[in-house]
Amino acid sequence: MEESISGFKVRGDWSTVVEHGERVTRALRDAGVHDPDHDYGARFARAFEEWEEWRPKAHETLERDVSEKTADQASVEEGKGEKAGKDPDEDIKTAGEKLSESYEQLEEDDAEAAVDNWKESIDYVARAADSASRKALRRVEDTVYQNVMTQLAPYYFDNELVSANIQQSARGNDNGESFVFEVNVNDDVLKDDVSESLASYEDEVDRWHVVTEKDTEAAEAIEGAEPPPEPEDNSKSTTN
């Protein structure tokens, strides 16, 4: 691992990338960022969850999984309507209802209430337009990012806790090196804590066990192995 002002960097194959992400995650967890009751956790617990979701896993690939997750986290944030769980059509319907109420109140000479409902109607129309435009923009972003930008720029992650990027080398060398993965902790004090933890792992952990998903069916299919036999039922009774 190389450490510099821009972060903690490794070069190697996919397992090296995955291990580096796990070590950084372990160091952040040891510092308490996952615990809302901890000083760091109070600030970074949600950001830690986002990093935990994005970091490369052993069962994933760069082109498929990390590309998709990068496009997701890089996309436009949700607007007010989306955060409220409302589709644009729902907001348009509500806007129409508010406008109808406004006309009724005008007929009843309740000008103040009519104006309030008219303003709410405009707000709902604006929220619907905002939601629709955000969704459309995300579709464009996903297509452009996954099919174009990843050919020009590294796969990246960025929030208030961590900034990270993975680049695939033009070709691997004799040692199987094919990726460059750099992770930076954005809080300077926390970064020092993470640095100390990473150094201790280098000294104390002889062999890091990369976490992998268990998929026995896939393994059997790949290896051509027969499934284990069903256990014999020795409880059968006999009658004379």
N, C-alpha and C positions, 0 to 999 in steps of 0.2 A: 504493500500500500504506500502511495505517495501522499504526503500531507503538505498543503500550501495554503495561502491566503484564500484561494478560491474553493478549497474543500478537500475532501478525502477521495483519492482517485485510485482505481485499480485497472489493470489491463489483463485480459485473459479470456478464457472461454466462458460459456454461459454459466457453468457452475461457479466460476469465480465471481461473476456479476451477482448471482443469486446470494452467494455467501456474504459478499460485501453488504448487500442490502439487509441481510439478516443481522449482521454484526452492528450496523448502524442502528437498526431498529432495537436491538437488545440494549445498546448503549443509551438510547433515548428512554427506553422503558426503565432502565436502572436509575436514570436521572429523575424519574417520576412524572414524565410528560403525559402518561396515560391516566394518571390519577387526578380527578377533578379537585380532590382535597389538598393536593400538593400545589406549591406556588407555581411551578412550571405547568402542571396539569390544568390549573385554573385558566391559564392563558392558551395552552396549546393542545388540550385533549382532543378537540375536534380535528385540528390540523394533523395530529398524530394518526387519527383514524383514516384520514384521507391519504396520508403517506403509506400507511399499512396496506391500504387497498391497492395503491398504484405500484408499489415496488415490485420488481420482477420476481416471479416464482419459478420453482424448478420445472413445473409441468407446463409453463407457458412458453410462447415464442415471441420474439421481438416484433416480427412483421404482423402477426395476427393480434395477440393479446395486448402487448404494451402499446402498439399503435392505436388500438381502439380505446384503451384507457386514457392515453394521452389526448386523443381527440375529445373525449368526454370532459376531462378536467380543464381543457383549454377553451371550451365553448363558452358562449355568452351565458352569463348568470341568469337565473330565473327572475322574471319580473314580478310585480305585485300580484297580478292575477294568477300566475302559475303557483306562487307561494301560497295563495289562498285555495289552491286546488280547483280553480275554475277554468274551463275551456273558453275560448273566445266566443263560441256560440251562446254559452250560458250568460256571459256578460252582455252580449247584444240583446238577448231576451230580457234581461233585467233592465237594461237601458230603455227598452221600449215600454216596459211596465212603468218605470219612473216617469217617462214622458207622458204616458196616458194619465197618470195621477196628477201631473202638473196641469194638463188641460182641464181636468175635472175641478181642480182647486181654483183655477182661473174663473170657471163658470160660477163657482161658489163665492167669488170675490175674496178668496184667501190668497192674496198675491204673494205674501211672504213664503208660505208653504209651497206655492207653485214654483217660485224661483229656486227654493232649496232642492225640490225634486228635479227641476230642469238641470241644475248644476250636477246633481248626482248622476243623471242620465248621461251628461257629457263625460263625466269621469269614467263611467262604465264603458262607453264607446271607446274612449282613449285607452283604457286598460285592455280591452279586447284587441284593439289594433296593435298594442305593444306586445301582447302575448303571441299573436299571429306572426308578427314580424320577427320576433325572437326565435320562434320555432323554425321559420323558413331560413333564417340566417344560420341556425345550427345545422340544418341539413346541408347547406352549402359548405359550411366549415368542415363538417365531418368528411365530405367527399374530397374537398380540396386538401385538407390536412393529410388524410390517410393515403391519398393517391399522388399528391404532389409534394407537399411540404416535407414529408419524411424522406423524400429523395434528396432534399437540399439541406435539411437541418437535422440535428439530433432529436431523438425522442426525449422529451423533457417533462419535468414536474416542477411546480412552483407554488408554494403557499407561504404563510407567515412563519412556518417552522422550518421547512426544508426546501432547498432548491437542488434539483438533480437533473442530470442528462446522461443519456447513453448514446454512444456513437459506434457504428459498426465499421471496423477497419476494412480497407479495400480488399485485403486478403490476409488470412492467418499466416503466421510464420511456422517454423518447424516445431515450436512448442504449443501449437494450437491456438495462439493468441488471435482473437478476432473481434473483441469488444473493448471499449474504453468507457468506464462508468465512474462518474464523479458526483459526489454528494456533498452539499454544503449545508451547515446548520446556520440559520440566519440570525440567531441570538448569540452574541459573542461570548457571554458568560457560559451559556449552555454548551456552546461549541467547545470550550475548554474542557468541560466535564466529559463530553463525548470523546474528545481526543484522548483523555486519560484512560477512559474505559477501553477504547479500541487498542491502545498500547498494552493494556493489561491482558486483553484477550490474546494478543500476539505472543505475550510471554507465557501465559498460563494455559491456553487451550492448544493442545498439540494437534488435534484434529477436530474440525468443526463439522457437525453432522447437519447437512442441509436438509431442511424440512421438505418432504415430498408428499404429494397426495397418493393415497393407496388406491390402486385400481387393479384388483386381482383378475377381473375379467379380461381387461386389455392385455395384461401380462400373459394370460393363458392363450389368448388369441395370437399374440406375437410369437410366443415360444412354441406353440403347438402342443401345449401341455394339456393333459386330460384333467378335468375337474376332480377334486378329491372325492373318493367314494362316500356314499351315504353311510353313516354309522349303522351297524347291524342292530336290529331290534331283538334284544335277548329277553324281552318281556313277554313274548308270545306264549300262551298256555296251550296245552294239548289235552284232548279228551279221549277216553277209551270207549 
